[in-house]
Amino acid sequence: MKHFYPNEVQNLVGLASRINQIESLLCVGLDDEIRVVGIWGMGGIGKTTLAREVFKKISSHFEVCCFLENDRKKSSKAKLENKLLVAIFGEGSYNSRWMLRAHQLRNKKVLVVLDDVDDFDQIEFLESTCFGMGSRIIATSRDKNVFEDRVHGIYEVPALIDHEALQLFSIYAFKQIHPKGDHMELSSTVVSYAGGNPLALKILGSFLRGKNKGEWESALKKLKKVPHKKIQDVLKISYDGLDFEEQQTFLHVACFFKGEPLRHVERLLNACDIHAQIAIRVLNDKSLITISNSCVHIHDLLQEMGRDIVRQECMKEPGKRSRLWNHEDIYHVLTKNKGTKAVEGIFLDKSKLNTLYLAPTIFSKMNQIKYLKFHYSNVNVDNVWSCDELIKYVPNDVHFPEGLASLPEELRFLQWHFYPLKCLPSQFHTEKLVELNMSGSHVRSLWNGVQQNLANLKVIKLRHCRSLIEMPNLSGAKNLETLDCRGCTSLVEICPSIGCLQKLQSLELSYCRNITSLPSTKGLTSFETLILSYCSKIKRFPEIPESIETLRMKGTAIEEIPSSIGLLSRLKVLSLRDCKNLKILPNTFFQLGHLDNLSICGPYVNPLVLISKLASFSSLTKLSLQGSKFETLPSSIKLVLGLRELYLNYCTRLQSLPHLPLYLVVLNASYCTSLRAVSNSLMALTQDWGFFYFVNCGSLNQQEHRNILRLVRHRILHVAHVTIKQGQDVYSSDKFLAEQLTFILPGNKIPNWIQHQSEGDSITVPLPSDWYHNFLGFALSAVFKLGHTTNPRWMKLECQLNSNCGESYCISAKFDYWESDGFRPTEQLFVSYSNKFCINLEDKGGSVPCYNEALFKFLVVDEYGNSLASSLLKCGVQLLHDGDESSEDPSHNCSFDDDEVDKSSQVAHSTLFRKKRKKRKLQMKLVGKMKRKWLMNPVTCAATLRKKRKMMK
């Protein structure tokens, strides 16, 4: 017997934690079974390298070891037998010899790695070879389907993170672990292009090694247009293994649908007779795309490969290609009239072009276009809050001096933001149209009175079409699911045919200020969402079916709510804020026990009655009483046990807060200008993370201000210890909320305990040589001045760790807040701790010690990410370390003046915290026991853990 594996691989970066995770799946110490583990990922991501390193590390635990490399030719059972015999025994086989040798392995503990598997039969053959107990089989593949329900665990290989990628690239480009000083920016560009793919980094590093700066710049420009052939050849292997329909799906995603919602992509693919669900599943299994947060994503290198395949259809003339996405190519085709019937889709980002003057017959030669999208990457019209905000973005850069004669008859998807004409062409045939999006357009009517065949239409979006005065007849749109006319301020009437559309799910009419009534939708069994916010002329409560789940009526003129509202048993989201003509709530309102999100305020709300009744709403997690006129919040609010978010902003008479629900993670009391006491309420909250906003609460006195800041400091230290020492709860469903602990309150001075402070919006913090020992993260603070806007703004924080050798590592995080007109601009203090600024030393490996400074930049951005004029006056950073003043209990050393503290609540809180700490220890013990099981079967394990945690409660 002998051990065999390929030559040692050098220059390995970022493997330590990945190897450990694979070892956890293998359970090498357990000898009661034969385990099979799959390593899965896209081409070039490092599957083989990982398998080799795991093989080398654990081979000493086995009697027989074999690493089988795949030559990408289909291996028959006989060929695989032969490979095994050659690798293990050094000789070839015939059937009887195989039977003899296989018998010798029956009681042997064997380790086999089968690299680049494309057929499960290969794994199945090894399993049937009757290796001894404790044997392990590792298989690598680009195709997850090879492993599904057939292996004990699957490890998906992640891309290298930025600093790992830069280190690997530098090894091949400079023969050192960091770039040369004058090549840092160019190196970062290459690393960004490679997207963490090790193979691409190695190839590009080797290619650029020894070349001067001008040659680097030339090569990078070329890469933007012509991908590197060696990289493409490796990636294209997976594409070549697809059938025609799967290849077309991949090209559609690469050219058009990156980052788009999965449901939207499936709808458009299905409209072109592609079996979208199975095609997308195959692409995902083969690591050609990924599905995350219900959106379709694709690696930049794979996207570029797909686009290059389309470019190869006709290198010289873009108008003869199937798909057009490059603005220069589209400009050429449209202005030179070079389009042909080969074109199936055009996606034009008009923000990248100057003014276009187009002929009326521009689409006559491109009658096979199925997807047509004219949009602006710098303005998402579908997310703009109001028409008034949209005005400053409205462009006027596409002109049809002679009108537009027609649109392609094969269109399935038409999105034309800011369409310049008053109606669509009369010769536009809509038989195959599935989705129509004309948001921000100048249309007065869609088809100028011409009745169209809308049988396949599922989505109509006409947001902020301020000139729209007439809604089309939708009686023929039997498959319509979504109608969105938000901000159509000239629209006065809704088509009565809406009440007959049995598949209608969502109707959005907010800010349609001239609509006076709504057709009955009571007979629609699929209807789930109705939004009428700020339809200020609607006086009558709409007739809606019991299937409704979301109903937003804020700012309407409704005068009465019918008692039948209690029958809406599926209602989860309800907004009845600022309904100024409403006098009283019916008693049946409190039968809505399934509400998850309630927003309500006005003279018709008695807070004492409302809060006491809400205690029985077991599903309620979000409550907004924004703008209410009460002076005190009823103490019964603490009995709404499931409440996670509470919004009290603009409650200008509110003077104090009672004890709040223990699990609250969001409290917004901004612009509560009479608020005087809050610290006592905050002390009892048990959740580690959260957002607590007291923007412009000018009545908080100096003592209360000190109390809050003292609590903030101790809570940050407590959270930092919990985060680093115990790790985050992997079972938390509040992913976004579990990233930050943030406080905002009036103030013009950064707390003294934050050591590094600077005027302005940036600060450079020197890092001592041992800064990373017992490191818990950074506490961050800033003083900023409010502006004049009613729109959300984001505070964006960027951190760049720098080393003397030119290496850098970047982190960023952000949080949102509102600013409001009508209030005097004042200075506000921001203090935060974010786990995004916690550096996992295990993942960063040997690079961490070389960082000697941290540069922090504080930015204010709008909802589109655009930087705004800086309102940052001061900023500060504090390094946190284990051993800093802290406590398991964040209220320790935070006792306030006797007259400000409810003694019984402190005792209760102390008892509660001891119970919580004991429960956390039990939970962490359970997590440790189940870690290995979690990696093997996360779904079953999560269910088991939830059940046990409930028992511990």
C-alpha positions, 0 to 999 in steps of 0.5 A: 500500500502507498500514499499518493497525491499530486505535487505540493501546491505553493502560494496558498492563501485564505485556506485555513478556515475553509479547510477547518470547515471541510474537516468538520463535515468529514468527522475524521475521528468517527469510525462508525460509518463511511462518509462522503463529502462534496466540495462545490463551486464555480470554475477556478474558485479553488475546489481542487486546491482545497481538496488537495490540502485537506487530503494532505492534512488528514491522510495520516489518519488512513491506511490507504489514500488516493487522489483521482484527477478527472481528465474531463472524459466520461469515466466508465466503471472499468476505467475508474477501477483501473485508475484506482488500482494504478493509484493505490497498487501501481498496476492496471486491472482486469475484472478478476484482479479488481475483485481480488484487490477490492477484497483487500480494501474491505477492512481498510480505512481508505481516503479517496478524493475524486476531483471534478466529478460530473456524474454521481455514478462515479461516487456511487461506484466508490461507495459500492467498493466496500471500503472499511468503516471510517473511510472517507470520500471527498468529491469536487464538482461544479454541479451541485446536482451531483451531490443532492441527497447523496452525500453527508455534507456539501461545502460551497467554496466562497470567493476570496475576500478583498485582502486575501485576493490582493495577497494572492495576486501580489504573489504572482504579480510581484513575488511578494505578499503585497503590491509595489507602492506605485501599483496599489491602485492598479492592483486593486482594479485587477482584484476587483475584476477577478471577484475573488476567483483564485484562478483568475488572480493567478492568471492575471498576476502571472500575465502582468508580472514584469510589465511596466505601468503603461502596459498594465493600464493598457491590459486593464482597458483591454480586459474591459472589452476582451476577457482573458482567454485562459480564464474564459476557457476554464469558465466556459466548460460549465456553459458548454455542458448546458442544453440550448434552453439553459444556455439561452437562460444563462445569456439572458441573465449575463446580459440583462438580469443580474441582480433582478428579482427571481420572480421577475426573471422567471416571469420574463423567461417563461414568456419566451417559452423557456422553462424558467424554474428548472433552467434557473435551478440547473444554472444555480447547481452548476455554479453559473448563477446564485440566488440570494435574497430572492434575486438572481446574481452572477459572478462578474467573470461569468457575466463577462464570459456570457457577454463575450459569447454574445459579442462573438456572434458578430464582432464588427456589427452590434446590430447583428447580435442577439443582445445589446447592453453596451450604451456605445453599441446601442447608440451606434445601432439606433442612430445609424439604423443598423438593427436587424431581426437578430436582435432579441433584447436591448437594455439601454442605460440612458444616463450614459448617453447624451441626447438621442434623436430617433427616427419613427421607424427605428424598431421596424428592422428589429421586429424580434425584440422581446425585451426592451428596457430604457432606464437610468442607473442613477435614478430608480423611478420605481423607488422615488417617494413622491412626484415633487422629489422626482422633478429634479431628476426628470431628463429630456434626452430622447426625442422623436421629432416625427413620432414613433411609428411602432414597437416590436410585435414580439415584445414581452417586456417593455420598460421605458422610464421617462418615455417622451411621447403622449401615448404609445404607438397605435400599431403597437400590438400587445398580444405577447406583452407580459410586463409594462413599465412606463414610470416617469413618462409623459403619457396622457393615455397608453393607447389613445383609446385603441383597445388592445389585446392584454391577455398575457399582461401581468404587471403594469407600472405607471409610477409618477406619470403626472400627465396620465389622465386616463387609465386603459380599459383592463377588462381583457387583462385577465392575468393581471397581477399588479397595477401600480399608479403611484404618484399619477396626480392627474388621474381622476378615475380608476377603471371599473373593470378592476373589480373583475380581474380575478388574478389581481394581487396588488393595487398601488394608488398612493399620491393619486390626489385626484381620485375620489373613489375606488371600484369594489374589489370584494369579489377578488379572491387573490387580492392581497395588497391595497395602497391608498396613502395620501389619496386625499379625496377618498372619503369612503372606506373601500370595499375589499375582500377578506383575502387582503393582507396589506392595507395602507390608508394614511392621509386619506379623507375616510370618515368611517371604518365599517364594522366588517373590518373585523372580518379581515382575518388575514390582514397583517399590515394596516396604516390608518395614520393622519385620517383627519376626517375619521372620528372613531374606531369601531370595536371590531377593529380590535378583532384584528389579532393577526396584525404584524405591523400597525401604523395609527394616530389621530383624534380617533385614537385613545392611546390608553385603550389602544395600547391595553387592547394591543396586549392581546395582539400576539403577532404584533412586532411593529407599531407606529404611533408617529405624530400622536398628541399624547403626553405619556405613553401608557405603561401597558405598552410593556405587555405587548410582548412581541413588539420589536419596533416602536415609532414615536417620532413627531409626538411633540407632546410626549414627555417621558417613556414608561418601561418598554417591551423587553425585546424591543430593537428599534425605538425612534423617538425623533422630533419628540421635542418635549421628551425629558426622560428616556434612560430608565426605559432603555435600561430594562431592554434585553436585546444586545443590538438595536437602533435608538433615535432621539434626533432633535429631542431638545428637552433632554436635560444635561443629566439625562443626556449623561445617563444615556451616554453612560448606558450607551458606553456600557451597552457597546462594551457588552455587545462587543464582548458578546459578539467576539467571544460567543459569536452571533446567533446563527439562527437569528432572523433579524439579520439587518437589525443584528448588525448595529447598535446605534444611538442618535441624540442631541449633542455637539461633543463626542464622548470623552471615552472615545480617545481618537477625535477629529474635526471634520468628516474623517480621522486617521487612527494609528494602530499600535503593534499589538492592536489586534490582541484581544481586539473587539472592534471599533466604537464610532461617533460623529457630530452632524448637523441636520439639513432641510429635507423630508427624505431618508438619508444614510450615514455611511461609514468607511474604514480602510486599514493600511500598512507600510507596504501599501496593502489595505483592507476596506470595510463599510457600513451604513444606517438610515435616518430622517430629516424634517422641514419645520425644525431648526437645524441642530447638532446631533450626536451619533454613537455606534458599534457595528459587527461589520467593523469586527475583524475576524482574525482567523480569516485575515490570517497573517495580514492583520499585524502589518496594518499600522493605521485605520482611516475612517470616513463619515459620509452622508448619502441620499437614497441612491447612494449619492454623496451629499454636502457634508454636514459632519462637524466632528468624528471619533473612533475608539478601539475596543479590547477585552479587558476594557471596563465592561460587564456582563450586565450593561446596566452595571455601573449605570445607576442613575439618580434615585429620583430617576430610577424605578428601584423595583424595575432595577431589581426585576431587570437584574433578575431578568439579566441573570436568567438571560445570562444563564439561558445564553450559556445553555444556548451556547453549549447547545450550539457547540454540540450541534455545530457539526450536525448543523453543517451536515443538515442545517434545516433539520438542525435548525428546527431541533434547536428552535424546539430546544430553545423554546423549552429553555425559555 
